[in-house]
Amino acid sequence: MRSRYWETVGRSRSTRRRFLGTGAALGTGAAGLALVGCGNDDEEVDARPDADDDDDTGPTPDTNGNGDEDRHGGVARYPMVGLSSGDPPTLFPFENLTYLAQHPATLHYSLLLTDVTGADISPDDFTELEGDLAESLPEQPDDLTYTFKLRENVFFHDKAPLDGRQATAEDFADTYQAFLSLSQNAGTFEAVIDRVEAVDDFTVQVTLNEPFAPFLTTHASSPEGVWFIPVVTIESGQVQTDPVGTGPFIFEEWDTGVAINWNRNPDWYLEGVPYFDRLEVSMTADPQRILAGLRAGEFDHSWLSSAIYDEAQEQLDAEGHHQFHGNGVWSGFYFNFDNDDGRWHDKRVRQALSMSIDRASTLGVIDQTGEGDWFSPCVASNMEPFFLSPREHADQYGESAKLFEFNPQEARQLFEAATGESTPSLRITANIDRYGRVAEQTWELHAAQIREAGWDVELTYQEYGSYIQSTYLGDIPEGVGLGPLIGSPRDPNDIMSRNIASSSARHNWGGSAIEEMDRVDELIAEQARILDHDERVQFIHDMQVEMADYVLFVPNHAAAGYAYANPWVQNFHWKNSYAVHRTTVLNSWFTPERRQHG
């Protein structure tokens, strides 16, 4: 059973983002923020599976004995997160918010529900769902109660300490309690969910505190939420380095700095999938190395970047599959409002900073697809129809539209009126050792633009581990923070509840709240209670216009997401999500030629 929750969403998608080639759909997550690097291709060899094949007839297709093509077999190799790949600090997704810890979880763990993928479904559509642990969508006897019937053929991986035993609803209820105790995202679940109970061995009942429109999308199927992790592995610490779950692949090993490897789960609860025998998921992040690997057939697919689209078009197999889509990595400037003697409490200073950013010219430099956009104050550009583009719909923003335009003269007038200073100083703290060289180029461009508007700017870079535990959480040493604020939002409420609301444990601002914060919290709570889809869309449009004036954050540009798959990858329909490995890799397979290649 599939969800048609908000079924108008898929039909109302913009037609701006289309396939650039034939075949499968692809996408990016955090990788949309990575840039070009240097590499050495001198030793490259052409290892494409048919490069030296003199047999024009090709191999005889494999069959499963019934005359049908057998799609099973082969080792899929690809960078974990494309140009933003790297070692996670831990394999335990509850304790660390970084995307590097979330992505691996999607292969060996399960959720209650999962996204539906297909050729006719947008990679940005998270509203059409189907059962994962659950047999199907939940029963909803009222607006507060969701009853999930779990599959009875769900077994933990056949490795210690679970040894392949059957999973139950009580196991899931225990996992949820562990999530509440350990996850920094727990607050966004406690604010919505009153309780999770095991009604019987295979029935989980979730009771909400109040009606919550996006519950199925943001909580029951979120790849930043309640992965089904056996509590015994959490208590022993095994979850850190040797995870055991119920997912489609079984964790084998983590070769630090090289790859994480999984083997096919032969006893998975969905018959026939996965098709690949093994996954070897690389930590490689260098763009030139990735392009060379795609060319040589060492990699089957990868997230890329709109900053290297032209280069990829020139270097990669023309028969492969290219696609771009909206950017979900909502980013920009964020504040500790008490920094600099509290000057950031005056919205005129925040507005001046917004008008000191040249979003259009920055896109022109880093987005070679020409499909980028500008983020709104609280919605990412991949979230149609909720997203109201400040660029394309400037008329709807009214007076606030000017805050998104580069206007150095008015910016100077605003901050001088607010502070009495003609040349205010500004320290910007950002990260590049994980986000890549496209981020570095972007931050440098922004710093130059702000200087042009009259600010005395110092741009400093903080090591990723320190950055994610301090600046990212609003503990900004001085000045402002700059960077991505969320990596895999599925609904506007994800951004609002995790990054903006004052109740969130991880809101990306610090210091004492600005005077508009009570109003912002009121808007966030109201949009989540609107169960009528069209009414909620309109409310969130109006909300973006109102919040543009407050400038709680200074959103920047939204470069288009872009990725590529080689032509031997079949049925590869990407999902713009941390769960892309679960939703996309699971359902794809190789041509017979590629399977023979190994």
C-alpha positions as CSV (number, residue, x, y, z in Angstrom):
1,M,0.0,0.0,0.0
2,R,1.4,3.4,-0.9
3,S,0.6,6.8,0.5
4,R,-1.2,9.4,-1.6
5,Y,-0.8,11.8,1.3
6,W,-1.0,15.3,-0.2
7,E,-1.3,13.6,-3.5
8,T,-1.5,16.9,-5.4
9,V,2.2,17.5,-4.5
10,G,3.7,15.3,-7.2
11,R,1.4,16.8,-9.9
12,S,2.2,20.4,-9.0
13,R,5.9,20.1,-9.3
14,S,7.8,22.7,-11.3
15,T,8.8,21.7,-14.8
16,R,12.1,23.6,-14.6
17,R,14.2,20.7,-13.5
18,R,14.4,18.0,-16.1
19,F,16.6,15.2,-17.2
20,L,19.7,16.3,-19.0
21,G,20.2,12.9,-20.5
22,T,18.2,9.7,-20.9
23,G,17.5,7.2,-18.2
24,A,17.5,7.2,-14.5
25,A,17.0,10.0,-12.0
26,L,19.8,11.1,-9.7
27,G,20.4,13.7,-7.0
28,T,22.5,15.1,-4.2
29,G,22.4,15.6,-0.5
30,A,25.1,17.5,1.3
31,A,27.3,17.0,-1.8
32,G,25.7,20.0,-3.4
33,L,28.2,22.1,-1.4
34,A,31.4,20.5,-2.7
35,L,33.7,21.9,-5.4
36,V,36.4,21.1,-7.9
37,G,39.9,19.9,-6.8
38,C,43.1,18.9,-8.3
39,G,43.9,15.4,-9.5
40,N,46.3,13.3,-11.5
41,D,44.8,11.3,-14.4
42,D,48.1,10.2,-15.9
43,E,47.7,6.6,-14.8
44,E,44.1,6.2,-15.8
45,V,43.1,3.1,-17.7
46,D,39.8,2.5,-19.5
47,A,38.2,-0.2,-17.3
48,R,34.7,0.1,-18.7
49,P,33.1,-3.3,-18.9
50,D,32.9,-3.4,-22.7
51,A,36.0,-1.4,-23.5
52,D,37.9,-4.4,-25.0
53,D,35.0,-6.5,-26.0
54,D,35.4,-7.6,-29.6
55,D,32.2,-9.7,-29.5
56,D,29.6,-7.5,-31.2
57,T,26.8,-9.8,-30.1
58,G,27.5,-9.3,-26.4
59,P,26.9,-12.0,-23.8
60,T,23.8,-14.0,-23.5
61,P,21.5,-12.5,-20.8
62,D,21.5,-14.3,-17.5
63,T,18.2,-15.9,-16.5
64,N,16.7,-17.1,-13.3
65,G,15.6,-20.5,-14.8
66,N,12.2,-19.3,-15.8
67,G,13.4,-17.5,-18.9
68,D,13.3,-14.1,-17.1
69,E,16.3,-11.9,-16.8
70,D,18.1,-12.5,-13.5
71,R,19.1,-9.1,-12.1
72,H,21.0,-10.3,-9.2
73,G,24.8,-10.0,-8.8
74,G,27.7,-7.7,-9.0
75,V,29.5,-5.3,-6.7
76,A,28.3,-1.7,-6.7
77,R,31.0,0.8,-6.0
78,Y,30.4,4.5,-5.5
79,P,31.5,7.4,-3.2
80,M,29.4,7.6,0.0
81,V,28.3,11.2,-0.4
82,G,30.0,12.1,-3.6
83,L,32.3,15.1,-3.3
84,S,31.5,15.5,0.4
85,S,32.4,11.9,1.3
86,G,34.5,11.1,4.4
87,D,34.7,9.0,7.4
88,P,31.9,9.3,9.9
89,P,32.9,10.1,13.5
90,T,30.8,7.0,14.5
91,L,28.4,4.6,12.9
92,F,25.7,5.4,15.5
93,P,23.3,7.8,13.9
94,F,21.5,8.8,17.2
95,E,24.4,10.4,18.8
96,N,25.8,12.5,16.0
97,L,23.9,14.9,13.7
98,T,26.5,14.9,10.9
99,Y,25.3,13.6,7.5
100,L,28.4,11.3,7.6
101,A,26.8,9.3,10.4
102,Q,23.3,9.3,8.9
103,H,24.1,8.0,5.4
104,P,25.6,4.6,6.4
105,A,22.6,3.9,8.7
106,T,20.3,3.7,5.7
107,L,21.8,0.4,4.5
108,H,21.7,-1.8,7.6
109,Y,18.8,-0.3,9.5
110,S,15.0,0.0,8.8
111,L,12.3,2.6,9.4
112,L,8.5,2.2,9.8
113,L,7.9,3.7,6.4
114,T,10.0,4.5,3.4
115,D,9.8,6.7,0.2
116,V,8.5,5.4,-3.0
117,T,10.8,5.8,-6.0
118,G,10.2,5.5,-9.7
119,A,10.6,7.1,-13.1
120,D,7.4,9.2,-12.6
121,I,8.2,10.3,-9.0
122,S,10.3,13.5,-8.4
123,P,13.5,12.9,-6.4
124,D,12.3,15.7,-4.2
125,D,8.9,14.2,-3.5
126,F,8.7,12.8,0.1
127,T,5.0,12.5,0.3
128,E,4.4,9.2,-1.4
129,L,5.3,6.5,1.1
130,E,5.0,2.7,1.6
131,G,5.8,0.2,4.3
132,D,9.3,-0.6,5.4
133,L,9.1,-2.4,8.8
134,A,5.4,-1.8,8.6
135,E,3.4,-3.9,6.2
136,S,1.7,-0.8,4.8
137,L,0.5,2.7,5.8
138,P,-0.9,3.0,9.3
139,E,-4.5,2.9,10.2
140,Q,-5.7,6.3,11.5
141,P,-8.8,6.0,13.6
142,D,-8.5,9.7,14.5
143,D,-6.2,12.7,14.0
144,L,-3.9,11.7,16.9
145,T,-3.6,7.9,16.5
146,Y,-1.5,5.9,14.0
147,T,-1.5,2.1,14.2
148,F,1.4,0.4,12.4
149,K,1.1,-3.4,11.7
150,L,4.7,-4.7,11.5
151,R,5.8,-7.4,9.1
152,E,6.1,-10.8,10.8
153,N,9.1,-11.9,8.7
154,V,11.5,-9.2,10.0
155,F,14.6,-10.8,11.4
156,F,17.8,-9.1,12.8
157,H,21.0,-9.8,10.8
158,D,22.5,-13.2,11.5
159,K,25.4,-12.0,13.5
160,A,26.1,-11.6,17.3
161,P,24.4,-10.7,19.5
162,L,21.0,-10.9,17.8
163,D,21.9,-14.0,15.7
164,G,19.0,-13.7,13.3
165,R,16.1,-13.6,15.9
166,Q,12.7,-12.3,15.0
167,A,12.1,-8.6,15.6
168,T,9.0,-7.5,17.5
169,A,7.0,-4.3,18.3
170,E,8.5,-4.3,21.8
171,D,11.9,-4.1,20.2
172,F,10.8,-1.0,18.3
173,A,9.3,0.6,21.4
174,D,12.6,0.1,23.2
175,T,14.5,1.6,20.3
176,Y,12.3,4.7,20.5
177,Q,13.0,5.2,24.2
178,A,16.8,4.9,23.4
179,F,16.3,7.5,20.7
180,L,14.7,9.9,23.1
181,S,17.5,9.5,25.6
182,L,20.4,9.8,23.1
183,S,19.5,11.8,20.0
184,Q,19.8,15.5,19.6
185,N,16.8,15.3,17.4
186,A,14.7,13.9,20.2
187,G,13.1,17.2,21.0
188,T,11.4,17.4,17.6
189,F,9.9,14.0,18.3
190,E,8.8,14.7,21.9
191,A,7.2,17.9,20.8
192,V,4.9,15.9,18.4
193,I,4.6,12.4,19.9
194,D,3.0,11.6,23.2
195,R,3.8,7.9,23.3
196,V,4.9,4.9,21.3
197,E,3.5,1.6,22.5
198,A,3.7,-2.1,21.5
199,V,0.1,-3.2,21.4
200,D,1.0,-6.8,20.6
201,D,4.0,-8.6,19.1
202,F,3.6,-7.0,15.8
203,T,1.6,-3.8,16.3
204,V,3.0,-0.4,17.2
205,Q,0.7,2.4,18.1
206,V,1.9,6.0,18.0
207,T,-0.2,8.7,19.8
208,L,0.4,12.4,19.0
209,N,0.1,15.3,21.3
210,E,-2.0,17.2,18.8
211,P,-2.8,16.9,15.1
212,F,0.4,17.2,13.1
213,A,0.1,17.5,9.3
214,P,3.5,16.1,8.1
215,F,3.9,13.3,10.7
216,L,4.2,10.5,8.1
217,T,6.9,12.4,6.2
218,T,8.9,14.0,9.0
219,H,8.7,11.3,11.7
220,A,7.5,7.9,10.5
221,S,9.9,7.8,7.5
222,S,12.7,10.3,8.4
223,P,16.3,9.2,7.8
224,E,17.3,11.5,10.6
225,G,14.9,9.9,13.0
226,V,14.1,6.5,14.6
227,W,16.2,3.9,12.8
228,F,15.3,0.5,14.2
229,I,18.5,-0.2,16.2
230,P,18.5,-3.1,18.7
231,V,19.1,-1.6,22.2
232,V,21.5,-4.4,23.2
233,T,24.0,-3.1,20.7
234,I,23.6,0.4,22.0
235,E,24.2,-0.6,25.6
236,S,27.3,-2.6,24.7
237,G,28.7,0.0,22.4
238,Q,28.8,-2.3,19.4
239,V,26.6,0.1,17.6
240,Q,29.6,2.5,17.2
241,T,31.7,0.2,14.9
242,D,29.8,-3.0,14.1
243,P,26.1,-2.3,13.6
244,V,23.4,-5.0,13.5
245,G,20.0,-4.2,12.1
246,T,17.2,-5.5,9.9
247,G,18.1,-3.6,6.7
248,P,18.7,-4.8,3.2
249,F,22.5,-5.0,3.6
250,I,24.6,-6.5,6.3
251,F,27.5,-4.4,7.6
252,E,30.9,-6.1,7.0
253,E,33.7,-3.7,7.7
254,W,34.8,-0.1,7.9
255,D,38.3,0.5,6.4
256,T,39.0,3.9,7.8
257,G,39.8,6.4,5.1
258,V,39.1,3.9,2.3
259,A,35.5,2.4,2.3
260,I,32.6,0.9,4.2
261,N,31.5,-2.5,2.8
262,W,28.2,-4.3,3.1
263,N,27.0,-7.7,1.8
264,R,23.5,-8.5,0.6
265,N,21.1,-9.6,3.3
266,P,19.8,-12.9,1.9
267,D,16.9,-13.1,4.4
268,W,15.6,-9.6,4.0
269,Y,11.8,-9.3,4.4
270,L,11.1,-8.0,0.8
271,E,11.5,-10.8,-1.6
272,G,13.9,-10.4,-4.6
273,V,15.8,-7.3,-3.4
274,P,18.4,-6.1,-3.1
275,Y,20.0,-7.1,-6.4
276,F,23.7,-6.3,-5.7
277,D,25.7,-8.9,-3.9
278,R,27.9,-6.4,-2.2
279,L,28.4,-2.7,-1.8
280,E,31.9,-1.1,-1.6
281,V,31.2,2.5,-0.7
282,S,34.2,4.8,-1.0
283,M,35.4,7.6,1.3
284,T,36.8,9.3,-1.8
285,A,35.9,13.0,-2.1
286,D,38.3,14.5,-4.6
287,P,36.3,15.6,-7.6
288,Q,39.0,14.7,-10.2
289,R,39.4,11.3,-8.7
290,I,35.7,10.7,-8.8
291,L,35.4,11.9,-12.4
292,A,38.3,9.6,-13.3
293,G,36.7,6.7,-11.5
294,L,33.4,7.2,-13.3
295,R,35.2,7.4,-16.6
296,A,37.2,4.2,-15.9
297,G,34.2,2.3,-14.6
298,E,35.7,2.1,-11.1
299,F,32.6,3.9,-9.8
300,D,29.1,3.2,-11.0
301,H,27.5,6.5,-10.0
302,S,28.2,9.5,-7.8
303,W,26.8,12.7,-6.4
304,L,28.7,15.5,-8.2
305,S,28.2,19.3,-8.1
306,S,26.7,21.9,-10.3
307,A,30.1,23.6,-10.1
308,I,31.6,20.9,-12.3
309,Y,28.7,20.1,-14.6
310,D,30.5,21.4,-17.7
311,E,33.5,19.3,-17.0
312,A,31.4,16.2,-16.3
313,Q,29.5,16.6,-19.5
314,E,32.8,16.6,-21.4
315,Q,34.5,13.7,-19.6
316,L,31.7,11.2,-18.8
317,D,30.0,8.7,-21.1
318,A,27.3,10.4,-23.1
319,E,25.1,7.4,-22.7
320,G,25.1,7.9,-18.9
321,H,22.4,9.6,-16.9
322,H,22.5,13.2,-15.7
323,Q,20.0,15.0,-13.6
324,F,19.7,18.1,-11.4
325,H,17.1,19.0,-8.9
326,G,16.3,21.4,-6.1
327,N,18.7,22.0,-3.3
328,G,17.7,20.8,0.1
329,V,20.9,21.9,1.9
330,W,19.4,25.1,3.3
331,S,22.3,27.4,4.2
332,G,23.4,30.9,4.9
333,F,24.5,33.2,7.8
334,Y,23.3,32.6,11.3
335,F,23.8,34.4,14.6
336,N,24.6,34.5,18.3
337,F,22.4,37.5,18.8
338,D,24.4,38.7,21.8
339,N,27.7,38.9,19.8
340,D,29.2,42.4,19.0
341,D,27.4,44.0,22.0
342,G,24.0,42.7,20.8
343,R,24.0,44.6,17.5
344,W,22.4,41.6,15.8
345,H,19.2,42.2,17.8
346,D,18.5,45.1,15.6
347,K,16.9,43.7,12.4
348,R,18.3,46.6,10.4
349,V,21.8,45.1,10.9
350,R,20.6,41.7,9.8
351,Q,18.8,43.2,6.8
352,A,22.0,45.1,5.9
353,L,24.0,41.8,5.9
354,S,21.3,40.2,3.6
355,M,21.6,43.1,1.1
356,S,25.4,42.7,1.2
357,I,25.2,39.3,-0.5
358,D,25.2,39.0,-4.3
359,R,23.2,35.8,-4.7
360,A,22.9,36.1,-8.5
361,S,26.6,36.5,-9.2
362,T,27.5,33.8,-6.8
363,L,25.2,31.4,-8.6
364,G,26.7,32.5,-11.9
365,V,30.1,31.3,-10.6
366,I,29.3,28.0,-8.9
367,D,26.2,26.7,-10.7
368,Q,27.0,25.7,-14.3
369,T,23.6,24.1,-14.8
370,G,21.8,27.5,-14.7
371,E,19.0,25.8,-12.6
372,G,19.9,27.2,-9.2
373,D,17.7,29.5,-7.1
374,W,17.8,31.5,-3.8
375,F,16.8,30.0,-0.5
376,S,13.8,31.6,1.3
377,P,13.9,32.5,5.0
378,C,12.6,29.1,6.2
379,V,12.1,26.7,3.2
380,A,14.7,25.0,0.9
381,S,14.4,25.3,-2.8
382,N,13.6,21.6,-3.3
383,M,10.4,21.8,-1.4
384,E,7.8,22.6,-4.0
385,P,5.0,23.6,-3.8
386,F,5.9,25.0,-0.3
387,F,8.9,26.9,-1.5
388,L,8.3,30.6,-2.5
389,S,11.4,31.7,-4.4
390,P,12.5,35.2,-3.5
391,R,13.9,35.5,-7.0
392,E,11.0,34.1,-9.1
393,H,8.3,35.5,-6.9
394,A,9.7,38.8,-5.8
395,D,6.3,40.5,-6.4
396,Q,4.8,38.3,-3.6
397,Y,7.5,39.3,-1.1
398,G,6.6,43.0,-1.5
399,E,8.9,45.4,0.4
400,S,11.0,42.4,1.7
401,A,12.0,41.4,-1.8
402,K,14.7,44.1,-1.8
403,L,16.4,42.3,1.1
404,F,17.5,39.5,-1.3
405,E,19.0,41.9,-3.9
406,F,22.6,43.0,-3.8
407,N,22.5,46.7,-2.8
408,P,25.7,47.8,-1.1
409,Q,24.7,51.4,-0.9
410,E,21.4,50.8,1.0
411,A,23.2,48.2,3.1
412,R,25.7,50.8,4.3
413,Q,23.0,53.2,5.0
414,L,21.1,50.6,7.1
415,F,23.9,49.5,9.3
416,E,25.1,53.1,9.8
417,A,21.6,54.1,10.9
418,A,21.5,51.1,13.2
419,T,25.0,51.3,14.7
420,G,26.3,54.8,14.0
421,E,29.4,53.1,12.4
422,S,30.4,53.7,8.8
423,T,32.7,50.6,8.7
424,P,31.5,47.9,11.1
425,S,33.7,44.9,11.7
426,L,32.5,41.4,11.0
427,R,34.0,38.0,11.8
428,I,32.6,35.1,9.8
429,T,33.2,31.5,11.1
430,A,32.8,28.7,8.5
431,N,34.1,25.2,7.6
432,I,35.8,23.9,4.5
433,D,37.7,20.8,5.5
434,R,34.5,18.8,5.2
435,Y,32.2,20.9,3.0
436,G,34.8,21.2,0.2
437,R,36.3,23.7,-2.1
438,V,33.1,24.9,-3.7
439,A,32.1,26.0,-0.2
440,E,35.4,27.7,0.3
441,Q,35.0,29.5,-3.0
442,T,31.4,30.5,-2.0
443,W,32.5,31.8,1.4
444,E,35.3,33.8,-0.1
445,L,32.9,35.3,-2.6
446,H,30.5,36.3,0.1
447,A,33.3,37.9,2.2
448,A,34.4,39.9,-0.9
449,Q,30.8,41.0,-1.5
450,I,30.3,42.1,2.1
451,R,33.5,44.1,2.0
452,E,32.2,45.9,-1.1
453,A,29.2,46.9,1.0
454,G,31.6,48.5,3.5
455,W,32.1,45.9,6.2
456,D,35.6,45.2,7.6
457,V,35.5,41.4,7.2
458,E,37.6,38.6,8.7
459,L,36.8,35.1,7.4
460,T,38.0,32.2,9.6
461,Y,37.8,28.5,9.2
462,Q,37.1,26.0,12.0
463,E,37.9,22.3,11.9
464,Y,34.7,20.3,11.2
465,G,34.5,18.4,14.5
466,S,34.7,21.6,16.5
467,Y,32.5,23.5,14.1
468,I,29.6,21.0,14.2
469,Q,29.7,21.0,18.0
470,S,29.9,24.7,18.6
471,T,29.3,27.3,15.8
472,Y,26.7,25.1,14.0
473,L,24.7,24.9,17.3
474,G,24.8,28.7,17.7
475,D,27.8,28.7,20.1
476,I,29.5,31.2,17.8
477,P,32.7,32.7,19.3
478,E,32.2,36.1,17.7
479,G,30.5,37.6,14.7
480,V,28.4,35.2,12.7
481,G,28.4,31.6,11.4
482,L,28.2,30.7,7.7
483,G,27.3,27.3,6.2
484,P,24.7,24.6,5.6
485,L,22.1,24.3,8.4
486,I,20.4,21.0,7.4
487,G,21.1,18.3,5.0
488,S,18.1,16.2,4.3
489,P,14.8,18.1,5.0
490,R,11.7,16.3,3.8
491,D,9.2,19.0,4.7
492,P,9.4,22.7,5.7
493,N,8.7,21.7,9.3
494,D,12.0,19.9,9.4
495,I,13.9,23.2,8.8
496,M,11.5,25.1,11.1
497,S,11.5,22.7,14.0
498,R,15.2,21.7,13.9
499,N,16.9,25.0,13.0
500,I,14.6,27.8,13.9
501,A,12.1,27.1,16.7
502,S,13.3,28.2,20.1
503,S,12.2,24.8,21.5
504,S,14.6,22.9,19.4
505,A,17.7,21.5,21.2
506,R,19.8,22.3,18.1
507,H,18.4,25.6,16.8
508,N,21.1,27.2,14.8
509,W,21.2,30.5,16.6
510,G,22.6,31.5,20.0
511,G,22.2,34.2,22.6
512,S,19.0,35.8,23.9
513,A,16.1,35.6,21.5
514,I,15.2,38.4,19.2
515,E,11.9,40.3,19.8
516,E,10.3,38.6,16.8
517,M,11.0,35.1,18.2
518,D,7.6,34.6,19.9
519,R,5.9,35.4,16.6
520,V,8.2,33.0,14.7
521,D,7.4,30.1,17.2
522,E,3.7,30.9,16.8
523,L,3.9,30.6,13.0
524,I,5.9,27.3,13.2
525,A,3.3,25.7,15.5
526,E,0.4,26.9,13.4
527,Q,1.6,25.6,10.1
528,A,2.1,22.1,11.5
529,R,-1.6,22.0,12.7
530,I,-3.1,22.7,9.3
531,L,-4.2,19.4,7.9
532,D,-5.6,20.7,4.6
533,H,-2.8,20.6,2.1
534,D,-3.7,23.6,0.0
535,E,-4.3,25.7,3.0
536,R,-1.0,24.7,4.5
537,V,0.9,25.6,1.3
538,Q,-0.6,29.1,1.3
539,F,0.1,29.6,5.0
540,I,3.8,28.6,4.5
541,H,4.0,31.0,1.5
542,D,2.7,33.8,3.6
543,M,5.0,32.8,6.4
544,Q,8.1,33.1,4.2
545,V,7.1,36.6,3.3
546,E,6.6,37.6,6.9
547,M,9.9,36.0,8.1
548,A,11.9,37.7,5.3
549,D,11.5,40.9,7.2
550,Y,12.7,39.4,10.5
551,V,15.9,38.0,9.0
552,L,16.3,35.4,11.7
553,F,18.8,33.9,9.3
554,V,20.4,35.4,6.1
555,P,19.7,32.6,3.5
556,N,22.0,32.6,0.5
557,H,21.8,31.0,-2.9
558,A,20.6,27.4,-3.7
559,A,22.8,25.9,-6.4
560,A,21.1,23.0,-8.2
561,G,21.9,19.5,-7.1
562,Y,23.6,17.4,-9.8
563,A,24.7,13.8,-10.1
564,Y,25.6,11.1,-12.7
565,A,25.2,7.3,-13.2
566,N,27.0,5.2,-15.7
567,P,24.8,3.6,-18.4
568,W,25.1,0.1,-17.1
569,V,23.2,1.0,-13.9
570,Q,19.5,0.1,-14.4
571,N,16.3,1.3,-12.7
572,F,18.3,3.9,-10.8
573,H,15.8,6.5,-9.6
574,W,17.4,8.8,-7.2
575,K,15.9,10.3,-4.0
576,N,17.3,13.6,-2.7
577,S,17.7,12.3,0.8
578,Y,20.1,10.7,3.3
579,A,18.1,7.5,2.6
580,V,19.1,7.5,-1.0
581,H,21.1,4.3,-0.5
582,R,18.0,2.6,0.9
583,T,15.6,3.9,-1.7
584,T,17.7,4.0,-4.8
585,V,20.6,1.5,-4.5
586,L,18.3,-1.1,-3.2
587,N,16.1,-1.2,-6.3
588,S,18.7,-0.8,-9.0
589,W,20.7,-3.5,-10.8
590,F,23.5,-3.9,-13.4
591,T,23.3,-5.0,-17.0
592,P,24.5,-8.5,-17.6
593,E,27.8,-7.1,-19.1
594,R,28.5,-5.2,-15.9
595,R,27.7,-8.2,-13.7
596,Q,30.2,-10.2,-15.7
597,H,32.8,-7.4,-15.1
598,G,32.5,-8.0,-11.4
